[in-house]
Amino acid sequence: MLPASIQSLIIASIVIAFYVIDVLAFRRYDQQRKAKGRGRAWDFTLLALAACTLLIVRPVLLPWLGWRTEAAWGLILQGAGILLAAASLALNAWGRAHLRQFYAERVEVQPGHQVITTGPYAWVRHPIITSFFGLIIGLFLIDPAATTLLGMIYTFWDFGRAARQEEKLLSETLPEYRDYMARTPRFLPRLRRQK
């Protein structure tokens, strides 16, 4: 497996890349919002940054919370984690580019809200949440530890719950969302497209 300092550096790079995408997307699309306020929820952002800081320093400062092997497959899993995290960052940016001003860190319907069915939304209803799932799985593969395992459990619980809340709100507010839900899977695309 990679040395602890390299693991921390890779995790920090992934976190920085995510927040660069995040800041650029909010800066570009928040000004197009018709709802009051901003799309960012600072309580969530600060909690996420604190968790990311723990994930970054864990390999170096808390090595006993992690699991290591010197077998070659450990390095292969870490490489797979890096690739999965990179693909998840790309999916996140792609999803944000299509969702634009309708993205928010809370469940909401904005004035003029519409169902987005382009880009990754043609394949899944929640590509940004799928990207969060991919990111945390990638981080767990890079740094198999109690901290990333807890982060993974929390991510799947919290974003799964948020997706259900959003679907309920959008299907009640936007009638066409029910049809979209019927033909588009929630998180993972179908292997075979429906006709």
N, C-alpha and C positions, 0 to 999 in steps of 0.2 A: 504494500500500500504506500501511498505517497507520504512523505514526512508531514508532521503536524503543521509546520509553518506553511508548507505549500497548500495543504488543505484549506487553511485559514485564508490564504491569498486567493485561492480559487473561489471560495465562498464569498469573500469580500468583492471580488470582481463581478460575480453573478448579482449580488445585492446592488452594487453600484449601477450595473447595466439596467437592472429592473427600475431603479429609481430615476435614472436618466430618461428611460422610456416614459415613466409615469409623469415626471415633471414636464417633459416636452408635450405630452398628450394633454395634460391639464392646461398648460399655458396656451396651447393652440385651440382647444375645443371649449374650454370653459366660457370664453367670451361669446360663444354662439348659444349658450344656454338661455332658455326663456324662463326657466324657473328662478326663484329667488335663491340667492346664495351661490355657493360653489359646489362642485361635484365631490370635492375632498371632504372627508370626515376626519378631522385632526385627531380625535381620540383613537380611532382605528390606526391611523398612520403612525402615531407615536408608539402605540402598543407594538405594531409591526416592526418599527425601527429598533425598539428595545429587544424584541425577540431575535431580530437579525444580528444585533450586536452580540448577543449571547452565542448564536450559532457561529459567528466569525471567530470569537476568542476561545470557544470551547476546546478545539483540538490542542491548542497550546497551553491554556491555563487550567483546563479540567480534563486531562487525558484519560483519567480513570472512568469517566462517563461514557467512553467510546469503546468500540470493539475493533481490533486490528488483526490482520493476518499477514503473513509474509508470503503466502501462496500467490501464484500468478493471477488466479481468478479474482483476488481482491483488487488488484490494479485494473483488471478488465471491467469489474463492476464500477469502479470509480470513473473510468473512461466513459462507460455507458451513462453514468450520472451526469457527466459534463455535457455529453451530446444531448441528453434528454433536457437538461436545463437550458441549453442553447436553443433547442427547438421550441421549448416552452416560452422563452423570451420572444422568439419570432412570432409565435402564435398570439401572444399577448399584444404585441405591437400591431399585428394584422387585425386582430379583433377591435382594438381601440381605434384604429384608422377607419373602420366601418361603422362602429357605434357612435363615434364622434361625441357630440354634445349630450347624448343620452346616457353616457357612462357616469355613474356616481358610486361612491363607496357606501351607499345605503340603498335600500329598496325604495324607489320613487317613480312616479309617473310625472313627466314634465308637460307643460302646455305644448301642444303640437306633437306629442309623442307618437311615434310610429313604429311598426314592427320592421326590424332590419332583417333582410333575408339575403344579403349579398356577402361576398367573401366567405369567411369561415362560418357565418350564420346560415349559409346555404347547407352546411353539413351538420352543425350541432347548434342547439339553442343557447348554450353557455360556453363559447370558446374561451372567454377570458377566465372563467372559473376552471375550465379544463387546463388552461395554462398554469394556474396556481397549483392544481393537483400535480401536474408534471414537474413544476419547479420544486415542490417539496419532496417528491419522490427522488428527483435528481439529487437534491441536497442530501437526502438520506443515503443514497448510493455513494456519494462522495465522502460523506462523514457518517458512517453508521454509528449512532450514539443515542443515548437516552433522550437527549435534547431534540435531535431531529425526529426521533420516533414520536415524541410528544407533540412536536410541531406538525407532524403528518396527521396524527389523530385529530388535533384541533382543526387543522385546515379542512379535512374531509367533513368533520362535523359542522363547522361554522358555515362553510361555503355551500355544503349540501342543503343546509337549512335555509340559507339566503336564496338559493335557486328555487326552492319550493315556495318561499314567500313571494318572490318576484313573479313566478308563474301564476300564482293565485291572483295577485294584484293586476298583472297585465291581462289575464284572461277575463277578469271582471271589468276592466276599463277599456280594453281594445278587443272587440269581438273577433277580429281576424287573427288574434293571437291563438285562439283555440284551434283553428285550422292549422296554423303553423306548428303548434304542439303535436297535433295528430300526425303530421308528416315528417317532423324533424326530431331526431333523438336528442336527449338531454345533454350528455357530456362526450360521448364517443360516437363517431360516425358509423353508420351501417357499412358493412363490407360490400353489400350490394345495394345500389340506389333503388328506391321505389319508383315505379312509373306513374 
